[in-house]
Amino acid sequence: MTSRKISLDGTHQQLIEINSEAKYFEANITVIPSEADKEKTYEIGIITQEKLDAGVVPKMASISGKFSKTIKVTEGDYQSYCLIIKSSEPFTDMDIQINIDEFVEQNIEPEPTNAPPSMDATHAMMQDAIKQREGGNKMLKYIIGALIILVGGFFLYHFWKSKKIETKQVGTEIPNVEQPVVELPVELPSLGAKQPSKSTFSFY
């Protein structure tokens, strides 16, 4: 916690740095006027140094007595925040206390965005797509194999059937074979010739 004492002259404003070099932080700000000035009114506001340099007029709140406020910054680029205090009346003593807790940048949970998927997510999606494609290819191979078997069986059946019919026809056909006519010579006896007589021979 930082603590400092300031005074107001009733004309000029006081500028107090809040976060120094902290980018993401939570700051508890307390302003305590002195006992002699606690009934007086003063104005207080919070603005970035960038807006202040650009001439932006900060919104101011009128306060009497003790002031307490908490501001929290968890996103965006670094900005230097300032506390502005001024009054039309002089303040002899005013205690400014700033208790700041700085956040580590990587511990800040960013708002969800439509960022592209990480490399791990992309790799996982590619693996799923490859598995689906391989599954589709296997199914296609099974279908093609079944079609080949069916078509081959169909042609094999018709080939077997045609061979069976052809064999049956060959077995039942009786060929028309012309038998050759054989002419046997016939010897007729001559009219004037003598027929040989039968002789009997005996042997003693």
N, CA, C and O of each residue as an XYZ file, in Angstrom:
816
protein
N       0.847     -1.191      0.000
C       0.000      0.000      0.000
C       0.885      1.244      0.000
O       1.893      1.312      0.703
N       0.489      2.203     -0.789
C       1.182      3.488     -0.810
C       0.318      4.543     -0.124
O      -0.907      4.522     -0.235
N       0.951      5.439      0.566
C       0.228      6.504      1.264
C       0.992      7.809      1.100
O       2.215      7.843      1.235
N       0.267      8.875      0.811
C       0.897     10.189      0.684
C      -0.075     11.268      1.160
O      -1.293     11.090      1.139
N       0.481     12.353      1.574
C      -0.322     13.483      2.050
C      -0.195     14.632      1.072
O       0.893     14.947      0.589
N      -1.335     15.253      0.789
C      -1.358     16.388     -0.123
C      -2.142     17.524      0.537
O      -2.791     17.355      1.570
N      -2.050     18.690     -0.110
C      -2.864     19.846      0.310
C      -3.434     20.506     -0.935
O      -2.849     20.413     -2.015
N      -4.554     21.160     -0.792
C      -5.213     21.849     -1.908
C      -5.259     23.338     -1.587
O      -5.565     23.746     -0.467
N      -4.945     24.135     -2.604
C      -4.923     25.596     -2.378
C      -6.222     26.280     -2.769
O      -6.359     27.494     -2.617
N      -7.203     25.481     -3.287
C      -8.478     26.057     -3.698
C      -8.474     26.532     -5.129
O      -9.488     27.044     -5.603
N      -7.358     26.380     -5.841
C      -7.262     26.840     -7.231
C      -6.779     25.722     -8.154
O      -7.375     25.482     -9.203
N      -5.729     25.057     -7.774
C      -5.116     24.041     -8.617
C      -5.560     22.636     -8.196
O      -5.935     22.396     -7.048
N      -5.505     21.726     -9.157
C      -5.854     20.322     -8.882
C      -4.600     19.502     -8.637
O      -3.509     19.856     -9.083
N      -4.773     18.421     -7.935
C      -3.673     17.509     -7.663
C      -3.872     16.237     -8.488
O      -4.987     15.735     -8.629
N      -2.762     15.730     -9.028
C      -2.781     14.533     -9.870
C      -1.934     13.466     -9.191
O      -0.746     13.676     -8.944
N      -2.548     12.311     -8.886
C      -1.851     11.225     -8.209
C      -1.904      9.976     -9.077
O      -2.977      9.553     -9.507
N      -0.723      9.382     -9.333
C      -0.660      8.155    -10.132
C      -1.195      6.986     -9.312
O      -0.943      6.887     -8.111
N      -1.950      6.085     -9.990
C      -2.579      4.958     -9.283
C      -1.809      3.666     -9.480
O      -1.395      3.037     -8.506
N      -1.612      3.262    -10.731
C      -1.121      1.899    -11.008
C       0.339      1.809    -11.380
O       0.840      0.702    -11.576
N       1.037      2.901    -11.485
C       2.455      2.895    -11.821
C       2.681      2.076    -13.110
O       2.215      2.473    -14.178
N       3.404      0.919    -13.014
C       3.690      0.103    -14.201
C       2.775     -1.119    -14.310
O       2.936     -1.914    -15.236
N       1.835     -1.288    -13.404
C       0.940     -2.455    -13.431
C      -0.034     -2.337    -14.604
O      -0.675     -1.306    -14.803
N      -0.125     -3.428    -15.374
C      -1.035     -3.440    -16.531
C      -2.429     -3.880    -16.120
O      -3.410     -3.202    -16.425
N      -2.524     -5.021    -15.423
C      -3.802     -5.516    -14.913
C      -3.734     -5.474    -13.386
O      -2.785     -5.976    -12.783
N      -4.739     -4.875    -12.778
C      -4.644     -4.644    -11.344
C      -6.028     -4.386    -10.739
O      -7.015     -4.168    -11.442
N      -6.054     -4.420     -9.422
C      -7.214     -3.992     -8.634
C      -6.692     -3.025     -7.575
O      -5.824     -3.379     -6.778
N      -7.219     -1.814     -7.570
C      -6.724     -0.775     -6.661
C      -7.850     -0.292     -5.754
O      -8.929      0.074     -6.219
N      -7.577     -0.298     -4.445
C      -8.490      0.274     -3.450
C      -7.967      1.658     -3.068
O      -6.867      1.797     -2.533
N      -8.769      2.666     -3.353
C      -8.352      4.059     -3.152
C      -9.153      4.653     -1.986
O     -10.378      4.546     -1.946
N      -8.464      5.262     -1.065
C      -9.108      5.899      0.085
C      -8.551      7.314      0.252
O      -7.338      7.528      0.261
N      -9.462      8.263      0.380
C      -9.083      9.666      0.600
C      -9.668     10.113      1.947
O     -10.874     10.017      2.173
N      -8.793     10.604      2.840
C      -9.246     10.996      4.188
C      -8.791     12.437      4.449
O      -7.603     12.693      4.647
N      -9.747     13.373      4.447
C      -9.367     14.758      4.795
C      -9.005     14.870      6.291
O      -9.367     14.013      7.097
N      -8.319     15.891      6.616
C      -7.966     16.112      8.017
C      -9.215     16.432      8.829
O     -10.267     16.750      8.275
N      -9.084     16.344     10.145
C     -10.219     16.611     11.030
C     -10.752     18.023     10.828
O     -11.955     18.253     10.945
N      -9.872     18.964     10.528
C     -10.293     20.357     10.347
C     -11.030     20.563      9.028
O     -11.814     21.502      8.891
N     -10.774     19.669      8.042
C     -11.367     19.863      6.706
C     -12.453     18.835      6.374
O     -12.932     18.817      5.240
N     -12.853     17.995      7.302
C     -13.774     16.899      6.986
C     -15.162     17.382      6.583
O     -15.914     16.610      5.988
N     -15.530     18.612      6.877
C     -16.839     19.132      6.486
C     -16.793     19.839      5.130
O     -17.830     20.204      4.576
N     -15.609     20.025      4.614
C     -15.472     20.727      3.345
C     -15.767     19.785      2.172
O     -15.700     18.563      2.305
N     -16.098     20.386      1.015
C     -16.413     19.610     -0.187
C     -15.246     19.687     -1.168
O     -14.645     20.744     -1.357
N     -14.942     18.566     -1.776
C     -13.892     18.506     -2.801
C     -14.391     17.625     -3.948
O     -15.361     16.880     -3.808
N     -13.716     17.729     -5.059
C     -14.087     16.945     -6.247
C     -12.982     15.943     -6.544
O     -11.793     16.210     -6.373
N     -13.438     14.756     -7.003
C     -12.474     13.697     -7.275
C     -12.889     12.944     -8.548
O     -14.078     12.770     -8.817
N     -11.913     12.510     -9.309
C     -12.170     11.771    -10.550
C     -11.001     10.866    -10.897
O      -9.897     11.031    -10.379
N     -11.258      9.895    -11.790
C     -10.225      8.950    -12.226
C     -10.194      8.963    -13.756
O     -11.240      8.875    -14.399
N      -8.998      9.072    -14.336
C      -8.865      9.151    -15.782
C      -7.497      8.596    -16.173
O      -6.575      8.554    -15.359
N      -7.381      8.168    -17.441
C      -6.075      7.702    -17.927
C      -5.236      8.887    -18.380
O      -5.764      9.932    -18.763
N      -3.935      8.708    -18.329
C      -3.023      9.769    -18.743
C      -3.213     10.088    -20.221
O      -3.074     11.239    -20.635
N      -3.531      9.063    -21.020
C      -3.734      9.260    -22.467
C      -4.900     10.207    -22.727
O      -4.786     11.127    -23.537
N      -6.025      9.984    -22.038
C      -7.199     10.866    -22.221
C      -6.914     12.259    -21.676
O      -7.362     13.265    -22.226
N      -6.170     12.293    -20.599
C      -5.839     13.595    -20.023
C      -4.980     14.403    -20.986
O      -5.184     15.607    -21.141
N      -4.020     13.747    -21.632
C      -3.162     14.438    -22.606
C      -3.958     14.854    -23.834
O      -3.626     15.839    -24.493
N      -5.029     14.086    -24.147
C      -5.854     14.414    -25.318
C      -6.861     15.525    -25.017
O      -7.613     15.931    -25.902
N      -6.882     16.017    -23.785
C      -7.768     17.125    -23.428
C      -9.159     16.695    -23.011
O     -10.069     17.521    -22.939
N      -9.338     15.391    -22.731
C     -10.643     14.912    -22.283
C     -10.890     15.382    -20.854
O     -10.026     15.248    -19.987
N     -12.075     15.934    -20.619
C     -12.425     16.414    -19.284
C     -13.008     15.253    -18.485
O     -14.015     14.678    -18.900
N     -12.408     14.889    -17.354
C     -12.903     13.746    -16.588
C     -14.199     14.075    -15.849
O     -14.494     15.226    -15.527
N     -14.962     13.003    -15.596
C     -16.165     13.166    -14.778
C     -15.742     13.248    -13.320
O     -14.996     12.398    -12.834
N     -16.214     14.262    -12.633
C     -15.830     14.489    -11.260
C     -17.030     14.277    -10.337
O     -18.174     14.550    -10.702
N     -16.739     13.786     -9.140
C     -17.778     13.578     -8.125
C     -17.488     14.476     -6.932
O     -16.339     14.615     -6.513
N     -18.527     15.079     -6.394
C     -18.382     15.964     -5.221
C     -18.467     15.125     -3.954
O     -19.421     14.372     -3.761
N     -17.474     15.258     -3.102
C     -17.366     14.432     -1.906
C     -17.178     15.334     -0.677
O     -16.501     16.361     -0.727
N     -17.803     14.905      0.423
C     -17.545     15.524      1.725
C     -17.101     14.433      2.679
O     -17.785     13.421      2.834
N     -15.970     14.632      3.315
C     -15.479     13.638      4.242
C     -14.661     12.551      3.538
O     -13.989     12.814      2.540
N     -14.728     11.330      4.070
C     -13.907     10.220      3.574
C     -14.459      9.687      2.255
O     -15.672      9.595      2.063
N     -13.542      9.336      1.349
C     -13.895      8.769      0.048
C     -13.199      7.422     -0.091
O     -12.027      7.279      0.258
N     -13.947      6.414     -0.616
C     -13.361      5.084     -0.851
C     -13.890      4.542     -2.179
O     -15.083      4.629     -2.469
N     -12.975      3.977     -2.986
C     -13.354      3.495     -4.316
C     -12.405      2.378     -4.722
O     -11.215      2.422     -4.410
N     -12.938      1.366     -5.425
C     -12.128      0.264     -5.956
C     -12.258      0.248     -7.470
O     -13.365      0.272     -8.007
N     -11.129      0.208     -8.152
C     -11.137      0.069     -9.616
C     -10.380     -1.195     -9.972
O      -9.438     -1.588     -9.283
N     -10.808     -1.833    -11.068
C     -10.216     -3.100    -11.498
C     -10.039     -3.078    -13.010
O     -10.974     -2.758    -13.745
N      -8.836     -3.420    -13.475
C      -8.526     -3.467    -14.911
C      -8.006     -4.864    -15.214
O      -7.008     -5.298    -14.639
N      -8.692     -5.579    -16.128
C      -8.321     -6.968    -16.440
C      -8.105     -7.219    -17.927
O      -7.879     -8.360    -18.330
N      -8.170     -6.186    -18.739
C      -7.991     -6.401    -20.179
C      -7.478     -5.135    -20.840
O      -7.433     -4.062    -20.238
N      -7.088     -5.299    -22.118
C      -6.636     -4.157    -22.889
C      -5.151     -3.895    -22.741
O      -4.449     -4.591    -22.007
N      -4.685     -2.876    -23.452
C      -3.286     -2.483    -23.399
C      -3.006     -1.698    -22.118
O      -3.915     -1.272    -21.405
N      -1.729     -1.530    -21.862
C      -1.351     -0.806    -20.646
C      -1.821      0.643    -20.725
O      -1.680      1.308    -21.751
N      -2.385      1.114    -19.609
C      -2.778      2.514    -19.460
C      -2.344      2.987    -18.080
O      -2.411      2.244    -17.100
N      -1.908      4.214    -18.025
C      -1.561      4.833    -16.741
C      -2.785      5.563    -16.205
O      -3.266      6.519    -16.813
N      -3.289      5.097    -15.047
C      -4.488      5.689    -14.431
C      -4.075      6.715    -13.377
O      -3.117      6.527    -12.628
N      -4.843      7.811    -13.353
C      -4.534      8.906    -12.435
C      -5.759      9.284    -11.605
O      -6.897      9.181    -12.062
N      -5.500      9.717    -10.391
C      -6.540     10.237     -9.491
C      -6.433     11.765     -9.480
O      -5.367     12.319     -9.211
N      -7.536     12.428     -9.770
C      -7.560     13.890     -9.819
C      -8.380     14.403     -8.622
O      -9.504     13.957     -8.394
N      -7.809     15.332     -7.873
C      -8.504     15.930     -6.725
C      -8.371     17.455     -6.825
O      -7.287     17.995     -7.044
N      -9.501     18.117     -6.658
C      -9.478     19.585     -6.657
C     -10.613     20.116     -5.763
O     -11.555     19.395     -5.432
N     -10.495     21.367     -5.393
C     -11.517     21.986     -4.535
C     -11.437     23.510     -4.674
O     -10.375     24.073     -4.937
N     -12.571     24.147     -4.493
C     -12.601     25.618     -4.488
C     -12.218     26.164     -3.115
O     -12.058     27.373     -2.941
N     -12.075     25.270     -2.149
C     -11.663     25.656     -0.795
C     -10.299     25.051     -0.493
O      -9.982     23.974     -0.997
N      -9.515     25.698      0.288
C      -8.210     25.142      0.636
C      -8.333     23.996      1.639
O      -9.137     24.035      2.571
N      -7.504     22.971      1.413
C      -7.395     21.837      2.336
C      -5.960     21.811      2.829
O      -5.017     21.747      2.040
N      -5.809     21.861      4.134
C      -4.454     21.904      4.680
C      -3.801     20.531      4.681
O      -2.583     20.414      4.553
N      -4.625     19.484      4.827
C      -4.037     18.137      4.908
C      -5.058     17.121      4.417
O      -6.227     17.141      4.803
N      -4.579     16.234      3.555
C      -5.447     15.182      3.010
C      -4.597     13.928      2.819
O      -3.546     13.988      2.181
N      -5.039     12.793      3.364
C      -4.281     11.527      3.294
C      -4.828     10.685      2.136
O      -6.019     10.380      2.089
N      -3.934     10.309      1.192
C      -4.303      9.493      0.027
C      -3.677      8.112      0.210
O      -2.455      7.986      0.284
N      -4.504      7.090      0.281
C      -4.025      5.708      0.441
C      -4.444      4.890     -0.782
O      -5.612      4.883     -1.168
N      -3.471      4.203     -1.383
C      -3.744      3.351     -2.557
C      -3.173      1.973     -2.281
O      -1.961      1.801     -2.149
N      -4.054      1.004     -2.195
C      -3.650     -0.402     -2.004
C      -3.919     -1.141     -3.324
O      -5.070     -1.297     -3.731
N      -2.845     -1.592     -3.984
C      -2.987     -2.161     -5.332
C      -2.515     -3.602     -5.360
O      -1.466     -3.931     -4.806
N      -3.291     -4.462     -6.008
C      -2.931     -5.861     -6.255
C      -2.787     -6.040     -7.761
O      -3.726     -5.821     -8.528
N      -1.593     -6.442     -8.159
C      -1.321     -6.615     -9.596
C      -1.630     -8.046    -10.011
O      -1.317     -8.989     -9.284
N      -2.249     -8.210    -11.186
C      -2.554     -9.530    -11.735
C      -1.479     -9.927    -12.735
O      -0.976     -9.099    -13.495
N      -1.136    -11.217    -12.717
C      -0.245    -11.741    -13.748
C      -1.055    -11.901    -15.022
O      -2.176    -12.410    -14.995
N      -0.488    -11.466    -16.131
C      -1.250    -11.388    -17.379
C      -1.811    -12.721    -17.824
O      -2.955    -12.782    -18.274
N      -1.018    -13.821    -17.709
C      -1.490    -15.107    -18.201
C      -2.584    -15.713    -17.331
O      -3.258    -16.654    -17.750
N      -2.768    -15.184    -16.124
C      -3.830    -15.686    -15.255
C      -5.172    -15.045    -15.537
O      -6.197    -15.470    -15.004
N      -5.166    -14.019    -16.377
C      -6.424    -13.370    -16.734
C      -7.143    -14.222    -17.758
O      -6.580    -14.568    -18.796
N      -8.389    -14.558    -17.463
C      -9.167    -15.372    -18.394
C      -9.757    -14.473    -19.462
O     -10.612    -13.642    -19.154
N      -9.329    -14.613    -20.708
C      -9.872    -13.756    -21.768
C     -11.290    -14.148    -22.111
O     -11.723    -15.279    -21.891
N     -11.995    -13.184    -22.652
C     -13.353    -13.456    -23.109
C     -13.304    -14.388    -24.305
O     -12.394    -14.301    -25.129
N     -14.290    -15.290    -24.404
C     -14.290    -16.230    -25.537
C     -14.427    -15.491    -26.855
O     -15.249    -14.585    -26.989
N     -13.626    -15.879    -27.811
C     -13.672    -15.274    -29.144
C     -13.807    -16.373    -30.176
O     -13.690    -17.562    -29.879
N     -14.056    -15.940    -31.388
C     -14.174    -16.890    -32.500
C     -12.800    -17.122    -33.120
O     -12.620    -17.043    -34.335
N     -11.843    -17.410    -32.249
C     -10.484    -17.647    -32.731
C     -10.418    -18.981    -33.455
O     -11.190    -19.890    -33.149
N      -9.490    -19.114    -34.429
C      -9.349    -20.397    -35.138
C      -8.908    -21.485    -34.180
O      -8.253    -21.182    -33.182
N      -9.241    -22.735    -34.442
C      -8.858    -23.822    -33.537
C      -7.356    -23.967    -33.454
O      -6.629    -23.646    -34.394
N      -6.899    -24.460    -32.303
C      -5.473    -24.657    -32.089
C      -4.963    -25.782    -32.983
O      -5.738    -26.482    -33.635
N      -3.618    -25.940    -32.995
C      -3.027    -26.995    -33.804
C      -3.460    -28.378    -33.328
O      -3.681    -29.285    -34.131
N      -3.580    -28.526    -31.993
C      -4.015    -29.817    -31.459
C      -5.429    -30.140    -31.916
O      -5.718    -31.263    -32.328
N      -6.319    -29.131    -31.837
C      -7.702    -29.356    -32.265
C      -7.765    -29.651    -33.759
O      -8.527    -30.513    -34.198
N      -6.946    -28.918    -34.550
C      -6.918    -29.168    -36.001
C      -6.413    -30.569    -36.299
O      -6.959    -31.258    -37.161
N      -5.353    -31.004    -35.578
C      -4.816    -32.354    -35.782
C      -5.863    -33.408    -35.441
O      -6.013    -34.399    -36.156
N      -6.598    -33.185    -34.325
C      -7.630    -34.148    -33.923
C      -8.728    -34.230    -34.979
O      -9.207    -35.320    -35.292
N      -9.129    -33.079    -35.531
C     -10.168    -33.080    -36.564
C      -9.692    -33.796    -37.821
O     -10.459    -34.510    -38.467
N      -8.393    -33.596    -38.170
C      -7.854    -34.277    -39.348
C      -7.824    -35.789    -39.134
O      -8.123    -36.557    -40.049
N      -7.456    -36.218    -37.901
C      -7.431    -37.644    -37.604
C      -8.825    -38.247    -37.710
O      -8.995    -39.343    -38.244
N      -9.845    -37.512    -37.190
C     -11.224    -38.003    -37.286
C     -11.655    -38.116    -38.744
O     -12.304    -39.085    -39.139
N     -11.282    -37.109    -39.541
C     -11.655    -37.147    -40.965
C     -10.994    -38.325    -41.670
O     -11.616    -38.980    -42.506
N      -9.720    -38.598    -41.329
C      -9.007    -39.724    -41.953
C      -9.656    -41.036    -41.560
O      -9.825    -41.920    -42.400
N     -10.031    -41.174    -40.267
C     -10.680    -42.403    -39.822
C     -12.011    -42.608    -40.520
O     -12.336    -43.720    -40.937
N     -12.791    -41.523    -40.649
C     -14.072    -41.637    -41.354
C     -13.856    -42.036    -42.810
O     -14.600    -42.849    -43.359
N     -12.821    -41.450    -43.435
C     -12.539    -41.778    -44.838
C     -12.114    -43.234    -44.979
O     -12.526    -43.923    -45.911
N     -11.270    -43.702    -44.030
C     -10.833    -45.099    -44.086
C     -12.007    -46.048    -43.883
O     -12.095    -47.089    -44.535
N     -12.914    -45.679    -42.965
C     -14.098    -46.510    -42.765
C     -14.961    -46.563    -44.012
O     -15.496    -47.613    -44.366
N     -15.095    -45.394    -44.689
C     -15.865    -45.366    -45.934
C     -15.199    -46.180    -47.022
O     -15.874    -46.853    -47.802
N     -13.843    -46.121    -47.079
C     -13.120    -46.901    -48.090
C     -13.280    -48.400    -47.854
O     -13.437    -49.162    -48.808
N     -13.241    -48.833    -46.583
C     -13.432    -50.252    -46.281
C     -14.815    -50.711    -46.713
O     -14.956    -51.778    -47.311
N     -15.831    -49.919    -46.417
C     -17.187    -50.284    -46.815
C     -17.298    -50.359    -48.325
O     -17.940    -51.261    -48.862
N     -16.659    -49.392    -49.024
C     -16.697    -49.404    -50.487
C     -16.009    -50.648    -51.030
O     -16.472    -51.237    -52.007
N     -14.902    -51.055    -50.403
C     -14.203    -52.268    -50.847
C     -15.075    -53.498    -50.664
O     -15.114    -54.371    -51.531
N     -15.783    -53.570    -49.527
C     -16.677    -54.700    -49.288
C     -17.781    -54.756    -50.338
O     -18.118    -55.827    -50.843
N     -18.344    -53.584    -50.662
C     -19.434    -53.535    -51.650
C     -18.924    -53.977    -53.019
O     -19.569    -54.770    -53.705
N     -17.745    -53.448    -53.413
C     -17.186    -53.813    -54.719
C     -16.867    -55.306    -54.769
O     -17.124    -55.961    -55.779
N     -16.302    -55.852    -53.672
C     -15.995    -57.283    -53.621
C     -17.245    -58.137    -53.748
O     -17.244    -59.151    -54.446
N     -18.330    -57.716    -53.058
C     -19.579    -58.472    -53.145
C     -20.143    -58.431    -54.560
O     -20.648    -59.434    -55.065
N     -20.052    -57.243    -55.207
C     -20.546    -57.136    -56.588
C     -19.739    -58.021    -57.535
O     -20.299    -58.663    -58.424
N     -18.424    -58.051    -57.340
C     -17.592    -58.902    -58.201
C     -17.958    -60.367    -58.036
O     -18.034    -61.109    -59.016
N     -18.187    -60.788    -56.776
C     -18.562    -62.183    -56.524
C     -19.910    -62.507    -57.167
O     -20.082    -63.566    -57.771
N     -20.863    -61.579    -57.027
C     -22.194    -61.814    -57.606
C     -22.126    -61.900    -59.131
O     -22.700    -62.802    -59.741
N     -21.413    -60.943    -59.733
C     -21.325    -60.940    -61.201
C     -20.576    -62.177    -61.690
O     -20.982    -62.796    -62.672
N     -19.482    -62.543    -61.011
C     -18.740    -63.734    -61.397
C     -19.567    -64.997    -61.251
O     -19.514    -65.879    -62.108
N     -20.333    -65.092    -60.168
C     -21.210    -66.257    -59.985
C     -22.289    -66.322    -61.044
O     -22.643    -67.406    -61.510
N     -22.822    -65.154    -61.432
C     -23.854    -65.114    -62.457
C     -23.317    -65.651    -63.786
O     -23.946    -66.497    -64.422
N     -22.143    -65.149    -64.198
C     -21.569    -65.613    -65.459
C     -21.153    -67.077    -65.389
O     -21.287    -67.807    -66.371
N     -20.652    -67.510    -64.240
C     -20.248    -68.901    -64.078
C     -21.451    -69.829    -64.167
O     -21.374    -70.904    -64.762
N     -22.554    -69.410    -63.574
C     -23.783    -70.219    -63.633
C     -24.280    -70.361    -65.067
O     -24.627    -71.456    -65.509
N     -24.310    -69.223    -65.800
C     -24.796    -69.277    -67.190
C     -23.846    -70.082    -68.071
O     -24.288    -70.776    -68.987
N     -22.547    -69.996    -67.803
C     -21.599    -70.793    -68.565
C     -21.808    -72.285    -68.311
O     -21.793    -73.090    -69.242
N     -22.001    -72.644    -67.041
C     -22.249    -74.053    -66.682
C     -23.553    -74.557    -67.286
O     -23.625    -75.690    -67.762
N     -24.582    -73.717    -67.266
C     -25.884    -74.100    -67.799
C     -25.798    -74.312    -69.316
O     -26.359    -75.273    -69.843
N     -25.095    -73.416    -70.014
C     -24.987    -73.556    -71.467
C     -24.192    -74.810    -71.836
O     -24.515    -75.478    -72.819
N     -23.147    -75.139    -71.054
C     -22.377    -76.353    -71.306
C     -23.216    -77.601    -71.077
O     -23.091    -78.580    -71.813
N     -24.064    -77.572    -70.067
C     -24.918    -78.726    -69.772
C     -25.897    -78.982    -70.904
O     -26.099    -80.131    -71.297
N     -26.506    -77.933    -71.433
C     -27.463    -78.073    -72.541
C     -26.750    -78.608    -73.782
O     -27.287    -79.453    -74.498
N     -25.538    -78.111    -74.030
C     -24.796    -78.547    -75.207
C     -24.430    -80.023    -75.105
O     -24.497    -80.753    -76.094
N     -24.035    -80.468    -73.891
C     -23.688    -81.889    -73.695
C     -24.893    -82.793    -73.891
O     -24.793    -83.880    -74.461
N     -26.019    -82.323    -73.412
C     -27.249    -83.104    -73.563
C     -27.621    -83.277    -75.023
O     -28.019    -84.365    -75.440
N     -27.497    -82.228    -75.793
C     -27.838    -82.298    -77.205
C     -26.894    -83.239    -77.950
O     -27.327    -83.986    -78.827
N     -25.627    -83.206    -77.611
C     -24.667    -84.090    -78.289
C     -24.942    -85.537    -77.953
O     -24.757    -86.392    -78.820
N     -25.366    -85.859    -76.765
C     -25.608    -87.253    -76.370
C     -26.855    -87.853    -76.976
O     -26.926    -89.074    -77.109
N     -27.824    -87.073    -77.343
C     -29.100    -87.596    -77.853
C     -29.172    -87.584    -79.370
O     -30.090    -88.166    -79.948
N     -28.233    -86.942    -80.013
C     -28.289    -86.892    -81.482
C     -27.865    -88.245    -82.070
O     -26.887    -88.847    -81.627
N     -28.601    -88.701    -83.052
C     -28.248    -89.932    -83.781
C     -27.756    -89.519    -85.149
O     -28.521    -88.986    -85.953
N     -26.525    -89.752    -85.413
C     -25.995    -89.289    -86.694
C     -26.564    -90.106    -87.851
O     -26.723    -91.321    -87.739
N     -26.860    -89.455    -88.927
C     -27.401    -90.092    -90.115
C     -26.225    -90.544    -90.994
O     -25.726    -89.806    -91.843
N     -25.803    -91.813    -90.743
C     -24.637    -92.334    -91.483
C     -25.137    -93.266    -92.593
O     -25.884    -94.209    -92.335
N     -24.732    -92.999    -93.779
C     -25.119    -93.844    -94.912
C     -24.243    -95.105    -94.923
O     -23.018    -95.034    -95.017
N     -24.904    -96.244    -94.826
C     -24.174    -97.506    -94.846
C     -23.770    -97.855    -96.289
O     -24.607    -97.800    -97.190
N     -22.526    -98.204    -96.508
C     -22.111    -98.524    -97.894
C     -22.727    -99.869    -98.362
O     -22.842   -100.831    -97.602
N     -23.090    -99.875    -99.576
C     -23.683   -101.106   -100.178
C     -22.532   -101.992   -100.687
O     -21.748   -101.604   -101.553
N     -22.473   -103.174   -100.120
C     -21.398   -104.112   -100.516
C     -21.965   -105.119   -101.528
O     -22.921   -105.836   -101.233
N     -21.391   -105.159   -102.667
C     -21.837   -106.097   -103.705
C     -20.974   -107.358   -103.658
O     -19.759   -107.298   -103.848
N     -21.605   -108.482   -103.407
C     -20.885   -109.755   -103.347
C     -20.882   -110.410   -104.734
O     -21.923   -110.486   -105.388
N     -19.739   -110.870   -105.171
C     -19.707   -111.527   -106.511
C     -20.439   -112.870   -106.472
O     -20.263   -113.651   -105.536
N     -21.224   -113.122   -107.447
C     -21.988   -114.387   -107.545
C     -21.514   -115.123   -108.805
O     -21.603   -114.605   -109.919
N     -21.020   -116.317   -108.600
C     -20.556   -117.100   -109.760
C     -21.686   -118.032   -110.185
O     -22.151   -118.867   -109.409
N     -22.084   -117.883   -111.344
C     -23.149   -118.751   -111.901
C     -22.485   -119.859   -112.727
O     -21.512   -119.584   -113.429
N     -22.960   -121.051   -112.667
C     -22.362   -122.163   -113.457
C     -22.680   -122.015   -114.947
O     -23.765   -121.592   -115.346
N     -21.700   -122.375   -115.729
C     -21.918   -122.320   -117.185
C     -22.835   -123.468   -117.609
O     -22.825   -124.548   -117.018
N     -23.619   -123.206   -118.638
C     -24.601   -124.197   -119.064
C     -23.932   -125.415   -119.696
O     -24.401   -126.536   -119.496
N     -22.875   -125.231   -120.435
C     -22.279   -126.369   -121.139
C     -21.243   -127.104   -120.324
O     -20.744   -128.136   -120.773
N     -20.912   -126.641   -119.200
C     -19.840   -127.272   -118.418
C     -20.369   -128.408   -117.625
O     -21.537   -128.390   -117.236
N     -19.564   -129.403   -117.363
C     -19.941   -130.564   -116.594
C     -19.635   -130.321   -115.152
O     -18.616   -129.753   -114.759
N     -20.584   -130.789   -114.392
C     -20.398   -130.637   -112.971
C     -19.482   -131.745   -112.495
O     -19.641   -132.902   -112.884
N     -18.543   -131.400   -111.669
C     -17.651   -132.466   -111.181
C     -18.424   -133.433   -110.328
O     -19.316   -133.051   -109.571
N     -18.072   -134.686   -110.459
C     -18.769   -135.743   -109.702
C     -18.007   -136.001   -108.450
O     -16.800   -135.790   -108.336
N     -18.756   -136.455   -107.551
C     -18.152   -136.749   -106.244
C     -17.496   -138.122   -106.339
O     -18.109   -139.063   -106.844
N     -16.284   -138.248   -105.869
C     -15.538   -139.551   -105.861
C     -15.267   -139.919   -104.438
O     -15.082   -139.082   -103.554
N     -15.255   -141.197   -104.265
C     -14.967   -141.712   -102.914
C     -13.694   -142.476   -102.982
O     -13.542   -143.352   -103.833
N     -12.776   -142.175   -102.115
C     -11.473   -142.872   -102.077
C     -11.409   -143.618   -100.793
O     -11.787   -143.172    -99.710
N     -10.889   -144.814   -101.011
C     -10.724   -145.656    -99.815
C      -9.247   -146.041    -99.753
O      -8.583   -146.228   -100.773
N      -8.786   -146.147    -98.582
C      -7.381   -146.528    -98.360
C      -7.369   -147.730    -97.502
O      -8.010   -147.812    -96.455
N      -6.585   -148.695    -98.006
C      -6.472   -149.950    -97.220
C      -5.179   -149.926    -96.536
O      -4.846   -150.865    -95.813
